[in-house]
Amino acid sequence: QHLLPPRTEQHIDKKCAVIDLDETLVHSSFKPIHNADFIVPVEIDGTVHQVYVLKRPHVDEYLKRMGEMYECILFTASLAKYADPVSDLLDKSGVFTTRLFRESCVFHRGNYVKDLSLIGRELNKVIIIDNSPASYIFHPDNAVPVISWFDDPTDTELLDLLPFLEAIAESDDVYSVLRTHGFTS
């Protein structure tokens, strides 16, 4: 039983990009943030908490471009009751074909690991874009590491990655491009 459904016709020839949420695309806080892009109510143990969400600079353009190049999967170690409403607000155009949450992770040595071998795609056609090396510890050769983002309004990480991600999307095998750029072991 794979985590992802079979590819749709639209994605049959595209690589798969597994994209993290927190500190990769957004930063969220229970403390009020005056310039929050979204405020999401989340119920925890019978109490509704307001979660304040900041979008990383250029995230809208990044997601649009990624959706053109890849089959995009949101894979977060966060709980669905938080991550799903945030994704609804973040991904207005439906770039993510599937959303995977904490229950799809493997708990390994105190960390929630995103095991790419469980998703149901050929690993040489899959990349994971994540700020946490612990998340991709089983598949470091598939990783495109991202600097953690909290609130820097001048951050350009997502835009800076696009040319590299285009090269991967056009390659026969993700490892060849990742190796050329020193990402694989």
VODO-717716 format. One line per field, with one value per residue (C-alpha): x, y, z; residue in three letters; residue number from 1. Coordinates in Angstrom, 1 decimal, padded with zeros to 4 digits. Example, Ala and Ser with C-alpha at 12.3 -4.5 7.8 and 13.67 -1.06 7.14 Angstrom:
east	[012.3,013.7]
north	[-004.5,-001.1]
up	[007.8,007.1]
type	[ALA,SER]
seq	[1,2]
This chain:
east	[000.0,001.7,001.0,000.3,-002.4,-001.4,-000.1,-002.7,-002.3,-001.2,001.8,002.7,006.0,006.9,009.2,007.8,008.6,007.9,007.7,007.8,005.6,006.9,010.1,010.2,007.1,005.6,006.4,003.6,003.3,000.9,002.1,000.4,002.3,001.1,001.7,000.4,-000.7,-003.3,-004.8,-005.9,-008.0,-006.8,-008.5,-006.1,-007.6,-010.9,-009.5,-009.3,-006.0,-005.2,-002.2,-000.5,001.0,003.6,004.2,007.8,008.7,008.0,006.2,003.2,005.5,007.5,004.5,003.1,006.4,006.8,003.3,004.2,007.3,006.5,003.9,003.9,003.2,003.0,004.6,004.7,005.4,002.7,-000.8,-003.5,-005.8,-003.2,-001.5,-004.6,-006.3,-002.9,-002.5,-006.0,-005.0,-001.5,-002.2,-005.2,-004.5,-004.2,-000.6,-000.4,-002.0,-001.7,-001.1,000.7,000.8,002.5,000.7,002.4,005.9,008.0,008.9,012.7,015.0,012.8,012.2,009.3,011.0,009.5,010.3,010.3,010.3,006.7,005.2,005.0,007.2,010.6,013.2,015.3,012.4,011.7,013.2,012.4,012.6,012.9,014.7,015.2,017.8,016.2,013.1,015.0,017.6,016.5,017.0,019.7,020.6,017.1,017.3,017.3,018.1,016.4,017.5,015.0,012.8,011.2,010.5,013.2,011.3,014.4,014.7,015.1,015.8,012.7,013.4,017.1,016.3,014.1,016.8,018.3,014.9,014.2,017.4,016.3,012.8,014.4,016.9,016.5,017.5,017.4,020.6,022.7,021.8,021.9,025.4,026.7,025.7,027.3,024.0,024.5,027.0]
north	[000.0,003.2,006.6,008.2,007.3,006.4,009.3,011.2,011.6,015.2,014.1,010.9,012.3,014.6,014.0,014.0,016.9,016.2,019.6,020.4,023.0,024.5,026.6,025.7,027.4,029.1,029.9,029.5,030.6,030.4,033.9,036.7,038.0,041.5,040.9,037.3,036.3,033.9,033.1,029.5,028.2,024.8,022.8,021.1,019.1,020.8,024.3,026.4,028.1,030.8,029.9,032.9,032.0,033.9,033.0,032.8,035.5,034.4,031.3,032.0,032.3,029.3,027.0,028.1,027.3,024.0,022.9,023.5,021.3,018.6,016.4,018.2,016.5,018.3,016.1,017.6,016.1,018.5,017.3,017.5,019.6,022.4,021.7,021.1,024.5,026.2,024.4,025.4,029.0,028.7,026.5,028.4,026.9,023.3,022.7,019.9,016.7,015.0,016.1,013.8,014.5,013.2,009.9,009.1,009.7,006.9,007.6,006.9,007.8,010.6,012.1,012.0,010.8,011.1,007.6,008.2,004.5,004.4,007.0,004.8,006.6,005.5,007.1,008.3,010.5,011.9,014.9,016.1,019.8,020.3,022.4,019.4,016.8,014.5,014.4,012.8,010.8,007.6,009.3,012.0,011.5,012.7,015.9,019.5,021.1,024.5,027.0,027.2,030.4,032.2,035.8,037.3,039.5,039.7,035.9,034.7,031.0,029.8,031.9,031.1,027.3,027.5,027.2,024.2,022.6,023.2,021.3,018.4,018.4,018.2,015.5,011.7,010.9,013.3,011.8,013.0,016.7,016.4,014.7,017.4,020.1,018.2,017.3,013.5,011.4]
up	[000.0,-001.2,000.4,-003.1,-005.5,-009.1,-011.1,-013.1,-016.9,-016.3,-014.2,-015.9,-017.3,-014.4,-011.5,-008.1,-005.7,-002.0,-000.3,003.4,005.0,008.2,007.9,004.2,002.9,006.0,009.6,012.2,015.8,018.6,019.6,017.8,014.8,013.7,010.0,009.8,006.3,007.8,011.2,011.5,014.4,015.6,018.3,020.7,023.6,023.4,023.2,020.0,019.6,016.9,014.8,013.1,009.8,007.7,004.1,003.0,000.5,-003.1,-002.0,-004.4,-007.5,-006.3,-006.0,-009.3,-011.1,-009.2,-010.2,-013.8,-013.6,-011.0,-009.5,-006.1,-002.8,000.5,003.1,006.6,010.1,011.4,012.3,009.6,011.7,011.5,008.2,006.1,006.7,006.2,002.9,001.8,002.3,000.9,-002.2,-003.7,-007.2,-006.1,-006.9,-004.3,-005.7,-002.4,001.2,003.6,007.4,010.6,010.4,007.1,008.7,010.2,013.9,014.0,016.9,018.1,014.7,012.2,009.0,005.5,004.0,000.3,-000.4,000.9,-001.5,-004.6,-007.0,-008.5,-006.2,-009.2,-010.1,-006.6,-004.8,-001.3,-000.5,003.3,005.9,008.3,007.5,010.0,007.8,004.9,006.8,004.9,001.5,001.8,-001.9,-002.9,-000.8,-001.9,001.5,002.2,004.8,007.6,007.4,010.2,009.3,007.1,004.6,002.3,001.9,-001.7,-001.1,-003.0,-006.1,-006.0,-006.1,-009.2,-011.9,-010.1,-009.7,-013.4,-014.2,-012.1,-013.7,-017.2,-016.2,-016.9,-013.3,-010.3,-008.9,-011.9,-011.3,-007.5,-007.7,-010.1,-007.6,-004.7,-003.0,-003.0,-001.2]
type	[GLN,HIS,LEU,LEU,PRO,PRO,ARG,THR,GLU,GLN,HIS,ILE,ASP,LYS,LYS,CYS,ALA,VAL,ILE,ASP,LEU,ASP,GLU,THR,LEU,VAL,HIS,SER,SER,PHE,LYS,PRO,ILE,HIS,ASN,ALA,ASP,PHE,ILE,VAL,PRO,VAL,GLU,ILE,ASP,GLY,THR,VAL,HIS,GLN,VAL,TYR,VAL,LEU,LYS,ARG,PRO,HIS,VAL,ASP,GLU,TYR,LEU,LYS,ARG,MET,GLY,GLU,MET,TYR,GLU,CYS,ILE,LEU,PHE,THR,ALA,SER,LEU,ALA,LYS,TYR,ALA,ASP,PRO,VAL,SER,ASP,LEU,LEU,ASP,LYS,SER,GLY,VAL,PHE,THR,THR,ARG,LEU,PHE,ARG,GLU,SER,CYS,VAL,PHE,HIS,ARG,GLY,ASN,TYR,VAL,LYS,ASP,LEU,SER,LEU,ILE,GLY,ARG,GLU,LEU,ASN,LYS,VAL,ILE,ILE,ILE,ASP,ASN,SER,PRO,ALA,SER,TYR,ILE,PHE,HIS,PRO,ASP,ASN,ALA,VAL,PRO,VAL,ILE,SER,TRP,PHE,ASP,ASP,PRO,THR,ASP,THR,GLU,LEU,LEU,ASP,LEU,LEU,PRO,PHE,LEU,GLU,ALA,ILE,ALA,GLU,SER,ASP,ASP,VAL,TYR,SER,VAL,LEU,ARG,THR,HIS,GLY,PHE,THR,SER]
seq	[1,2,3,4,5,6,7,8,9,10,11,12,13,14,15,16,17,18,19,20,21,22,23,24,25,26,27,28,29,30,31,32,33,34,35,36,37,38,39,40,41,42,43,44,45,46,47,48,49,50,51,52,53,54,55,56,57,58,59,60,61,62,63,64,65,66,67,68,69,70,71,72,73,74,75,76,77,78,79,80,81,82,83,84,85,86,87,88,89,90,91,92,93,94,95,96,97,98,99,100,101,102,103,104,105,106,107,108,109,110,111,112,113,114,115,116,117,118,119,120,121,122,123,124,125,126,127,128,129,130,131,132,133,134,135,136,137,138,139,140,141,142,143,144,145,146,147,148,149,150,151,152,153,154,155,156,157,158,159,160,161,162,163,164,165,166,167,168,169,170,171,172,173,174,175,176,177,178,179,180,181,182,183,184,185]
